[in-house]
């Protein structure tokens, strides 16, 4: 079974959709409005946006 490592998320602030690495080591911000989408935890990232799908 293939391991999914990217997550497609939708920003709560502006509705922009973008792909985020599931184990992000830095804070990930929306490319449109600069809202925080994911925070690093030392393992799997804490996703603060709406998860649309695993890719």
N, C-alpha and C positions, 0 to 999 in steps of 0.2 A: 504494500500500500504506500502510495506517495505521501510524503509529509508536506503539509501546507505551511509555508513560512511567511506569506504575505496576507494582509487583511485589507479588504476594500472598505473604507469608512466614509461616513457622511458627516460633515461638520454641523454641529448643532447651531452655530451662529449664522452661517451664510448658506448652508446646504451644498457646499462644494464637496465633490467626491474625489478621493485620492487613495492611492495604495500606500500602506504603511508596513514596514518590516515588523513581524510579530515579536522579535527579540531586539527591539531598538535599544541602543546604548546611549542615545542622546534624546533630549526632548524633541518631539516632532510637532511642528506647527502647520496650520493650514496655509496653503500657498496664496489664498485670496485675502483672508481677514486676519491672519496671524494668531488665531485661537489655538490653544494647546490641544492636540489630538491624542498624543500618547506620551507617557512618562516612563523612563527606564526604571527597572526594579532589580536589576542584577540577573534576571532570567527573562521570563516573558514580560513584555511591556504592558503597562496598565493603560488600556484603551479608554479614553474619555469621550470618544465620539460614538455615533451609532454604527455598529458593525453591519455591513451589507452582505458580504460574502467572504469566504476564505479562498484565496487563490494561490 
